[in-house]
Amino acid sequence: MRRGCISLGEIQCTKCNRIVPYAERYLAIDEENGTGTKTGESAHYCVECAVQKGYATYTKGNSEQTLSFFP
């Protein structure tokens, strides 16, 4: 399950290991093993890493750009 969240300053990105600053968005996603069953652990991705992994996309609307974690 994907959850778009707002950091309280205590979240570390799973991929790049940087701390997600206070009030910045990040993605929390439940990890699955190779067989498709959930492992019970969550991975946290900053916006840049979520876009690189394909979990987030930017869409253009009426004169604005919107970030979506649910493409």
PDB file of N, CA, C and O in Angstrom, chain B, residues numbered from 101:
ATOM      1  N   MET B 101       0.832  -1.156   0.000  1.00  0.00           N
ATOM      2  CA  MET B 101       0.000   0.000   0.000  1.00  0.00           C
ATOM      3  C   MET B 101       0.891   1.238   0.000  1.00  0.00           C
ATOM      4  O   MET B 101       1.895   1.286   0.710  1.00  0.00           O
ATOM      5  N   ARG B 102       0.527   2.221  -0.784  1.00  0.00           N
ATOM      6  CA  ARG B 102       1.271   3.476  -0.834  1.00  0.00           C
ATOM      7  C   ARG B 102       0.565   4.524   0.007  1.00  0.00           C
ATOM      8  O   ARG B 102      -0.661   4.632   0.002  1.00  0.00           O
ATOM      9  N   ARG B 103       1.382   5.306   0.741  1.00  0.00           N
ATOM     10  CA  ARG B 103       0.831   6.378   1.545  1.00  0.00           C
ATOM     11  C   ARG B 103       1.683   7.621   1.337  1.00  0.00           C
ATOM     12  O   ARG B 103       2.885   7.604   1.604  1.00  0.00           O
ATOM     13  N   GLY B 104       1.078   8.678   0.870  1.00  0.00           N
ATOM     14  CA  GLY B 104       1.757   9.962   0.765  1.00  0.00           C
ATOM     15  C   GLY B 104       1.708  10.632   2.127  1.00  0.00           C
ATOM     16  O   GLY B 104       0.627  10.801   2.691  1.00  0.00           O
ATOM     17  N   CYS B 105       2.855  11.014   2.662  1.00  0.00           N
ATOM     18  CA  CYS B 105       2.921  11.524   4.031  1.00  0.00           C
ATOM     19  C   CYS B 105       3.673  12.850   4.073  1.00  0.00           C
ATOM     20  O   CYS B 105       4.307  13.253   3.098  1.00  0.00           O
ATOM     21  N   ILE B 106       3.592  13.515   5.214  1.00  0.00           N
ATOM     22  CA  ILE B 106       4.346  14.742   5.466  1.00  0.00           C
ATOM     23  C   ILE B 106       5.275  14.477   6.645  1.00  0.00           C
ATOM     24  O   ILE B 106       4.845  13.994   7.692  1.00  0.00           O
ATOM     25  N   SER B 107       6.541  14.796   6.464  1.00  0.00           N
ATOM     26  CA  SER B 107       7.573  14.475   7.443  1.00  0.00           C
ATOM     27  C   SER B 107       7.485  15.358   8.687  1.00  0.00           C
ATOM     28  O   SER B 107       7.137  16.537   8.615  1.00  0.00           O
ATOM     29  N   LEU B 108       7.808  14.756   9.816  1.00  0.00           N
ATOM     30  CA  LEU B 108       7.966  15.499  11.058  1.00  0.00           C
ATOM     31  C   LEU B 108       9.449  15.732  11.351  1.00  0.00           C
ATOM     32  O   LEU B 108       9.813  16.174  12.440  1.00  0.00           O
ATOM     33  N   GLY B 109      10.302  15.429  10.363  1.00  0.00           N
ATOM     34  CA  GLY B 109      11.729  15.653  10.509  1.00  0.00           C
ATOM     35  C   GLY B 109      12.508  14.459  10.999  1.00  0.00           C
ATOM     36  O   GLY B 109      13.713  14.565  11.225  1.00  0.00           O
ATOM     37  N   GLU B 110      11.855  13.323  11.170  1.00  0.00           N
ATOM     38  CA  GLU B 110      12.507  12.138  11.711  1.00  0.00           C
ATOM     39  C   GLU B 110      12.568  10.996  10.707  1.00  0.00           C
ATOM     40  O   GLU B 110      12.893   9.871  11.086  1.00  0.00           O
ATOM     41  N   ILE B 111      12.268  11.248   9.450  1.00  0.00           N
ATOM     42  CA  ILE B 111      12.181  10.200   8.438  1.00  0.00           C
ATOM     43  C   ILE B 111      13.449  10.190   7.596  1.00  0.00           C
ATOM     44  O   ILE B 111      13.934  11.241   7.178  1.00  0.00           O
ATOM     45  N   GLN B 112      13.982   8.997   7.350  1.00  0.00           N
ATOM     46  CA  GLN B 112      15.170   8.836   6.520  1.00  0.00           C
ATOM     47  C   GLN B 112      14.774   8.075   5.260  1.00  0.00           C
ATOM     48  O   GLN B 112      14.096   7.051   5.338  1.00  0.00           O
ATOM     49  N   CYS B 113      15.192   8.569   4.108  1.00  0.00           N
ATOM     50  CA  CYS B 113      14.898   7.930   2.824  1.00  0.00           C
ATOM     51  C   CYS B 113      15.605   6.582   2.749  1.00  0.00           C
ATOM     52  O   CYS B 113      16.786   6.478   3.082  1.00  0.00           O
ATOM     53  N   THR B 114      14.895   5.561   2.317  1.00  0.00           N
ATOM     54  CA  THR B 114      15.445   4.217   2.224  1.00  0.00           C
ATOM     55  C   THR B 114      16.501   4.120   1.130  1.00  0.00           C
ATOM     56  O   THR B 114      17.474   3.380   1.276  1.00  0.00           O
ATOM     57  N   LYS B 115      16.324   4.856   0.041  1.00  0.00           N
ATOM     58  CA  LYS B 115      17.244   4.740  -1.094  1.00  0.00           C
ATOM     59  C   LYS B 115      18.496   5.603  -0.929  1.00  0.00           C
ATOM     60  O   LYS B 115      19.610   5.090  -1.036  1.00  0.00           O
ATOM     61  N   CYS B 116      18.334   6.904  -0.672  1.00  0.00           N
ATOM     62  CA  CYS B 116      19.489   7.813  -0.629  1.00  0.00           C
ATOM     63  C   CYS B 116      19.968   8.121   0.791  1.00  0.00           C
ATOM     64  O   CYS B 116      20.994   8.779   0.963  1.00  0.00           O
ATOM     65  N   ASN B 117      19.243   7.656   1.802  1.00  0.00           N
ATOM     66  CA  ASN B 117      19.597   7.805   3.216  1.00  0.00           C
ATOM     67  C   ASN B 117      19.636   9.240   3.728  1.00  0.00           C
ATOM     68  O   ASN B 117      20.216   9.494   4.784  1.00  0.00           O
ATOM     69  N   ARG B 118      19.034  10.184   3.009  1.00  0.00           N
ATOM     70  CA  ARG B 118      18.994  11.546   3.537  1.00  0.00           C
ATOM     71  C   ARG B 118      17.773  11.702   4.435  1.00  0.00           C
ATOM     72  O   ARG B 118      16.773  11.004   4.263  1.00  0.00           O
ATOM     73  N   ILE B 119      17.858  12.615   5.388  1.00  0.00           N
ATOM     74  CA  ILE B 119      16.748  12.902   6.284  1.00  0.00           C
ATOM     75  C   ILE B 119      15.762  13.797   5.536  1.00  0.00           C
ATOM     76  O   ILE B 119      16.152  14.812   4.959  1.00  0.00           O
ATOM     77  N   VAL B 120      14.489  13.418   5.548  1.00  0.00           N
ATOM     78  CA  VAL B 120      13.450  14.220   4.909  1.00  0.00           C
ATOM     79  C   VAL B 120      13.100  15.350   5.879  1.00  0.00           C
ATOM     80  O   VAL B 120      12.651  15.082   6.993  1.00  0.00           O
ATOM     81  N   PRO B 121      13.301  16.619   5.471  1.00  0.00           N
ATOM     82  CA  PRO B 121      13.084  17.739   6.389  1.00  0.00           C
ATOM     83  C   PRO B 121      11.626  17.881   6.832  1.00  0.00           C
ATOM     84  O   PRO B 121      10.711  17.346   6.206  1.00  0.00           O
ATOM     85  N   TYR B 122      11.440  18.611   7.922  1.00  0.00           N
ATOM     86  CA  TYR B 122      10.119  18.884   8.476  1.00  0.00           C
ATOM     87  C   TYR B 122       9.205  19.498   7.414  1.00  0.00           C
ATOM     88  O   TYR B 122       9.608  20.403   6.683  1.00  0.00           O
ATOM     89  N   ALA B 123       7.997  19.006   7.339  1.00  0.00           N
ATOM     90  CA  ALA B 123       6.917  19.495   6.469  1.00  0.00           C
ATOM     91  C   ALA B 123       7.147  19.193   4.984  1.00  0.00           C
ATOM     92  O   ALA B 123       6.434  19.736   4.141  1.00  0.00           O
ATOM     93  N   GLU B 124       8.116  18.348   4.642  1.00  0.00           N
ATOM     94  CA  GLU B 124       8.319  17.946   3.244  1.00  0.00           C
ATOM     95  C   GLU B 124       7.602  16.620   3.007  1.00  0.00           C
ATOM     96  O   GLU B 124       7.494  15.796   3.915  1.00  0.00           O
ATOM     97  N   ARG B 125       7.121  16.421   1.804  1.00  0.00           N
ATOM     98  CA  ARG B 125       6.388  15.203   1.488  1.00  0.00           C
ATOM     99  C   ARG B 125       7.338  14.032   1.263  1.00  0.00           C
ATOM    100  O   ARG B 125       8.479  14.206   0.835  1.00  0.00           O
ATOM    101  N   TYR B 126       6.835  12.828   1.563  1.00  0.00           N
ATOM    102  CA  TYR B 126       7.564  11.598   1.276  1.00  0.00           C
ATOM    103  C   TYR B 126       6.558  10.486   1.054  1.00  0.00           C
ATOM    104  O   TYR B 126       5.375  10.641   1.356  1.00  0.00           O
ATOM    105  N   LEU B 127       7.028   9.356   0.522  1.00  0.00           N
ATOM    106  CA  LEU B 127       6.174   8.218   0.234  1.00  0.00           C
ATOM    107  C   LEU B 127       6.533   7.072   1.166  1.00  0.00           C
ATOM    108  O   LEU B 127       7.706   6.724   1.306  1.00  0.00           O
ATOM    109  N   ALA B 128       5.530   6.488   1.801  1.00  0.00           N
ATOM    110  CA  ALA B 128       5.703   5.281   2.607  1.00  0.00           C
ATOM    111  C   ALA B 128       5.023   4.153   1.848  1.00  0.00           C
ATOM    112  O   ALA B 128       3.855   4.267   1.477  1.00  0.00           O
ATOM    113  N   ILE B 129       5.749   3.061   1.616  1.00  0.00           N
ATOM    114  CA  ILE B 129       5.209   1.949   0.845  1.00  0.00           C
ATOM    115  C   ILE B 129       5.533   0.649   1.562  1.00  0.00           C
ATOM    116  O   ILE B 129       6.652   0.466   2.042  1.00  0.00           O
ATOM    117  N   ASP B 130       4.558  -0.258   1.639  1.00  0.00           N
ATOM    118  CA  ASP B 130       4.776  -1.554   2.270  1.00  0.00           C
ATOM    119  C   ASP B 130       5.620  -2.423   1.356  1.00  0.00           C
ATOM    120  O   ASP B 130       5.332  -2.552   0.167  1.00  0.00           O
ATOM    121  N   GLU B 131       6.664  -3.016   1.918  1.00  0.00           N
ATOM    122  CA  GLU B 131       7.572  -3.870   1.149  1.00  0.00           C
ATOM    123  C   GLU B 131       6.962  -5.248   0.929  1.00  0.00           C
ATOM    124  O   GLU B 131       6.222  -5.754   1.773  1.00  0.00           O
ATOM    125  N   GLU B 132       7.280  -5.844  -0.210  1.00  0.00           N
ATOM    126  CA  GLU B 132       6.867  -7.205  -0.531  1.00  0.00           C
ATOM    127  C   GLU B 132       8.103  -8.011  -0.890  1.00  0.00           C
ATOM    128  O   GLU B 132       9.068  -7.477  -1.438  1.00  0.00           O
ATOM    129  N   ASN B 133       8.066  -9.302  -0.578  1.00  0.00           N
ATOM    130  CA  ASN B 133       9.175 -10.151  -0.994  1.00  0.00           C
ATOM    131  C   ASN B 133       8.920 -10.624  -2.423  1.00  0.00           C
ATOM    132  O   ASN B 133       7.934 -10.205  -3.031  1.00  0.00           O
ATOM    133  N   GLY B 134       9.749 -11.456  -2.961  1.00  0.00           N
ATOM    134  CA  GLY B 134       9.646 -11.892  -4.349  1.00  0.00           C
ATOM    135  C   GLY B 134       8.370 -12.646  -4.690  1.00  0.00           C
ATOM    136  O   GLY B 134       7.993 -12.706  -5.860  1.00  0.00           O
ATOM    137  N   THR B 135       7.700 -13.217  -3.709  1.00  0.00           N
ATOM    138  CA  THR B 135       6.490 -13.999  -3.980  1.00  0.00           C
ATOM    139  C   THR B 135       5.226 -13.158  -3.948  1.00  0.00           C
ATOM    140  O   THR B 135       4.139 -13.677  -4.202  1.00  0.00           O
ATOM    141  N   GLY B 136       5.345 -11.856  -3.638  1.00  0.00           N
ATOM    142  CA  GLY B 136       4.189 -10.980  -3.621  1.00  0.00           C
ATOM    143  C   GLY B 136       3.519 -10.841  -2.272  1.00  0.00           C
ATOM    144  O   GLY B 136       2.504 -10.154  -2.157  1.00  0.00           O
ATOM    145  N   THR B 137       4.068 -11.482  -1.242  1.00  0.00           N
ATOM    146  CA  THR B 137       3.486 -11.340   0.093  1.00  0.00           C
ATOM    147  C   THR B 137       4.204 -10.228   0.845  1.00  0.00           C
ATOM    148  O   THR B 137       5.403 -10.020   0.664  1.00  0.00           O
ATOM    149  N   LYS B 138       3.476  -9.523   1.679  1.00  0.00           N
ATOM    150  CA  LYS B 138       4.036  -8.396   2.411  1.00  0.00           C
ATOM    151  C   LYS B 138       4.958  -8.882   3.526  1.00  0.00           C
ATOM    152  O   LYS B 138       4.687  -9.888   4.182  1.00  0.00           O
ATOM    153  N   THR B 139       6.052  -8.147   3.726  1.00  0.00           N
ATOM    154  CA  THR B 139       7.025  -8.511   4.753  1.00  0.00           C
ATOM    155  C   THR B 139       6.728  -7.840   6.084  1.00  0.00           C
ATOM    156  O   THR B 139       7.330  -8.204   7.094  1.00  0.00           O
ATOM    157  N   GLY B 140       5.830  -6.882   6.116  1.00  0.00           N
ATOM    158  CA  GLY B 140       5.502  -6.173   7.345  1.00  0.00           C
ATOM    159  C   GLY B 140       6.348  -4.946   7.588  1.00  0.00           C
ATOM    160  O   GLY B 140       6.138  -4.241   8.574  1.00  0.00           O
ATOM    161  N   GLU B 141       7.303  -4.671   6.712  1.00  0.00           N
ATOM    162  CA  GLU B 141       8.149  -3.495   6.858  1.00  0.00           C
ATOM    163  C   GLU B 141       7.764  -2.456   5.824  1.00  0.00           C
ATOM    164  O   GLU B 141       7.267  -2.786   4.748  1.00  0.00           O
ATOM    165  N   SER B 142       8.000  -1.197   6.164  1.00  0.00           N
ATOM    166  CA  SER B 142       7.701  -0.104   5.244  1.00  0.00           C
ATOM    167  C   SER B 142       8.993   0.544   4.774  1.00  0.00           C
ATOM    168  O   SER B 142       9.954   0.666   5.533  1.00  0.00           O
ATOM    169  N   ALA B 143       9.002   0.959   3.511  1.00  0.00           N
ATOM    170  CA  ALA B 143      10.119   1.727   2.963  1.00  0.00           C
ATOM    171  C   ALA B 143       9.645   3.169   2.838  1.00  0.00           C
ATOM    172  O   ALA B 143       8.477   3.423   2.544  1.00  0.00           O
ATOM    173  N   HIS B 144      10.555   4.110   3.061  1.00  0.00           N
ATOM    174  CA  HIS B 144      10.243   5.529   2.963  1.00  0.00           C
ATOM    175  C   HIS B 144      11.115   6.127   1.868  1.00  0.00           C
ATOM    176  O   HIS B 144      12.328   5.921   1.853  1.00  0.00           O
ATOM    177  N   TYR B 145      10.498   6.870   0.951  1.00  0.00           N
ATOM    178  CA  TYR B 145      11.219   7.481  -0.157  1.00  0.00           C
ATOM    179  C   TYR B 145      10.950   8.975  -0.196  1.00  0.00           C
ATOM    180  O   TYR B 145       9.802   9.408  -0.104  1.00  0.00           O
ATOM    181  N   CYS B 146      12.025   9.773  -0.336  1.00  0.00           N
ATOM    182  CA  CYS B 146      11.856  11.204  -0.542  1.00  0.00           C
ATOM    183  C   CYS B 146      11.247  11.410  -1.931  1.00  0.00           C
ATOM    184  O   CYS B 146      11.178  10.467  -2.719  1.00  0.00           O
ATOM    185  N   VAL B 147      10.815  12.609  -2.231  1.00  0.00           N
ATOM    186  CA  VAL B 147      10.139  12.876  -3.497  1.00  0.00           C
ATOM    187  C   VAL B 147      11.036  12.537  -4.682  1.00  0.00           C
ATOM    188  O   VAL B 147      10.576  11.926  -5.646  1.00  0.00           O
ATOM    189  N   GLU B 148      12.309  12.924  -4.627  1.00  0.00           N
ATOM    190  CA  GLU B 148      13.221  12.682  -5.745  1.00  0.00           C
ATOM    191  C   GLU B 148      13.394  11.189  -6.013  1.00  0.00           C
ATOM    192  O   GLU B 148      13.361  10.763  -7.167  1.00  0.00           O
ATOM    193  N   CYS B 149      13.578  10.395  -4.972  1.00  0.00           N
ATOM    194  CA  CYS B 149      13.760   8.949  -5.137  1.00  0.00           C
ATOM    195  C   CYS B 149      12.465   8.278  -5.584  1.00  0.00           C
ATOM    196  O   CYS B 149      12.507   7.332  -6.370  1.00  0.00           O
ATOM    197  N   ALA B 150      11.324   8.745  -5.102  1.00  0.00           N
ATOM    198  CA  ALA B 150      10.043   8.179  -5.519  1.00  0.00           C
ATOM    199  C   ALA B 150       9.810   8.419  -7.009  1.00  0.00           C
ATOM    200  O   ALA B 150       9.292   7.544  -7.703  1.00  0.00           O
ATOM    201  N   VAL B 151      10.187   9.591  -7.504  1.00  0.00           N
ATOM    202  CA  VAL B 151      10.050   9.879  -8.943  1.00  0.00           C
ATOM    203  C   VAL B 151      11.007   8.999  -9.738  1.00  0.00           C
ATOM    204  O   VAL B 151      10.620   8.464 -10.777  1.00  0.00           O
ATOM    205  N   GLN B 152      12.247   8.834  -9.278  1.00  0.00           N
ATOM    206  CA  GLN B 152      13.230   7.993  -9.971  1.00  0.00           C
ATOM    207  C   GLN B 152      12.773   6.544 -10.049  1.00  0.00           C
ATOM    208  O   GLN B 152      12.980   5.893 -11.072  1.00  0.00           O
ATOM    209  N   LYS B 153      12.155   6.025  -8.992  1.00  0.00           N
ATOM    210  CA  LYS B 153      11.707   4.635  -8.966  1.00  0.00           C
ATOM    211  C   LYS B 153      10.375   4.437  -9.685  1.00  0.00           C
ATOM    212  O   LYS B 153       9.938   3.301  -9.868  1.00  0.00           O
ATOM    213  N   GLY B 154       9.726   5.522 -10.094  1.00  0.00           N
ATOM    214  CA  GLY B 154       8.465   5.422 -10.814  1.00  0.00           C
ATOM    215  C   GLY B 154       7.241   5.343  -9.924  1.00  0.00           C
ATOM    216  O   GLY B 154       6.147   5.053 -10.407  1.00  0.00           O
ATOM    217  N   TYR B 155       7.402   5.596  -8.626  1.00  0.00           N
ATOM    218  CA  TYR B 155       6.288   5.569  -7.687  1.00  0.00           C
ATOM    219  C   TYR B 155       5.518   6.888  -7.671  1.00  0.00           C
ATOM    220  O   TYR B 155       4.389   6.928  -7.181  1.00  0.00           O
ATOM    221  N   ALA B 156       6.097   7.957  -8.190  1.00  0.00           N
ATOM    222  CA  ALA B 156       5.460   9.270  -8.204  1.00  0.00           C
ATOM    223  C   ALA B 156       5.627   9.891  -9.580  1.00  0.00           C
ATOM    224  O   ALA B 156       6.598   9.612 -10.283  1.00  0.00           O
ATOM    225  N   THR B 157       4.676  10.732  -9.958  1.00  0.00           N
ATOM    226  CA  THR B 157       4.749  11.425 -11.242  1.00  0.00           C
ATOM    227  C   THR B 157       4.306  12.868 -11.078  1.00  0.00           C
ATOM    228  O   THR B 157       3.512  13.198 -10.198  1.00  0.00           O
ATOM    229  N   TYR B 158       4.832  13.712 -11.937  1.00  0.00           N
ATOM    230  CA  TYR B 158       4.387  15.092 -12.016  1.00  0.00           C
ATOM    231  C   TYR B 158       3.426  15.193 -13.188  1.00  0.00           C
ATOM    232  O   TYR B 158       3.724  14.699 -14.276  1.00  0.00           O
ATOM    233  N   THR B 159       2.282  15.825 -12.984  1.00  0.00           N
ATOM    234  CA  THR B 159       1.314  16.044 -14.051  1.00  0.00           C
ATOM    235  C   THR B 159       1.068  17.535 -14.188  1.00  0.00           C
ATOM    236  O   THR B 159       1.082  18.276 -13.206  1.00  0.00           O
ATOM    237  N   LYS B 160       0.840  17.965 -15.432  1.00  0.00           N
ATOM    238  CA  LYS B 160       0.564  19.376 -15.680  1.00  0.00           C
ATOM    239  C   LYS B 160      -0.926  19.566 -15.833  1.00  0.00           C
ATOM    240  O   LYS B 160      -1.585  18.861 -16.597  1.00  0.00           O
ATOM    241  N   GLY B 161      -1.444  20.519 -15.101  1.00  0.00           N
ATOM    242  CA  GLY B 161      -2.852  20.865 -15.181  1.00  0.00           C
ATOM    243  C   GLY B 161      -2.988  22.251 -15.781  1.00  0.00           C
ATOM    244  O   GLY B 161      -2.184  22.664 -16.616  1.00  0.00           O
ATOM    245  N   ASN B 162      -3.992  22.945 -15.356  1.00  0.00           N
ATOM    246  CA  ASN B 162      -4.219  24.310 -15.822  1.00  0.00           C
ATOM    247  C   ASN B 162      -3.208  25.248 -15.181  1.00  0.00           C
ATOM    248  O   ASN B 162      -3.433  25.755 -14.083  1.00  0.00           O
ATOM    249  N   SER B 163      -2.109  25.476 -15.857  1.00  0.00           N
ATOM    250  CA  SER B 163      -1.032  26.379 -15.461  1.00  0.00           C
ATOM    251  C   SER B 163      -0.366  26.003 -14.133  1.00  0.00           C
ATOM    252  O   SER B 163       0.244  26.862 -13.495  1.00  0.00           O
ATOM    253  N   GLU B 164      -0.468  24.751 -13.706  1.00  0.00           N
ATOM    254  CA  GLU B 164       0.236  24.312 -12.500  1.00  0.00           C
ATOM    255  C   GLU B 164       0.708  22.886 -12.658  1.00  0.00           C
ATOM    256  O   GLU B 164       0.149  22.115 -13.439  1.00  0.00           O
ATOM    257  N   GLN B 165       1.739  22.541 -11.913  1.00  0.00           N
ATOM    258  CA  GLN B 165       2.313  21.196 -11.927  1.00  0.00           C
ATOM    259  C   GLN B 165       1.998  20.529 -10.603  1.00  0.00           C
ATOM    260  O   GLN B 165       2.215  21.118  -9.544  1.00  0.00           O
ATOM    261  N   THR B 166       1.488  19.304 -10.651  1.00  0.00           N
ATOM    262  CA  THR B 166       1.042  18.598  -9.469  1.00  0.00           C
ATOM    263  C   THR B 166       1.817  17.292  -9.310  1.00  0.00           C
ATOM    264  O   THR B 166       2.055  16.582 -10.287  1.00  0.00           O
ATOM    265  N   LEU B 167       2.208  16.980  -8.078  1.00  0.00           N
ATOM    266  CA  LEU B 167       2.885  15.728  -7.768  1.00  0.00           C
ATOM    267  C   LEU B 167       1.855  14.730  -7.286  1.00  0.00           C
ATOM    268  O   LEU B 167       1.031  15.044  -6.427  1.00  0.00           O
ATOM    269  N   SER B 168       1.899  13.517  -7.840  1.00  0.00           N
ATOM    270  CA  SER B 168       0.979  12.464  -7.416  1.00  0.00           C
ATOM    271  C   SER B 168       1.769  11.209  -7.100  1.00  0.00           C
ATOM    272  O   SER B 168       2.608  10.780  -7.892  1.00  0.00           O
ATOM    273  N   PHE B 169       1.501  10.616  -5.933  1.00  0.00           N
ATOM    274  CA  PHE B 169       2.098   9.347  -5.558  1.00  0.00           C
ATOM    275  C   PHE B 169       1.258   8.177  -6.048  1.00  0.00           C
ATOM    276  O   PHE B 169       1.625   7.020  -5.841  1.00  0.00           O
ATOM    277  N   PHE B 170       0.145   8.466  -6.690  1.00  0.00           N
ATOM    278  CA  PHE B 170      -0.785   7.424  -7.134  1.00  0.00           C
ATOM    279  C   PHE B 170      -1.063   7.568  -8.631  1.00  0.00           C
ATOM    280  O   PHE B 170      -2.140   8.016  -9.023  1.00  0.00           O
ATOM    281  N   PRO B 171      -0.074   7.181  -9.481  1.00  0.00           N
ATOM    282  CA  PRO B 171      -0.254   7.366 -10.933  1.00  0.00           C
ATOM    283  C   PRO B 171      -1.294   6.445 -11.525  1.00  0.00           C
ATOM    284  O   PRO B 171      -1.547   6.493 -12.729  1.00  0.00           O
TER     285      PRO B 171
END
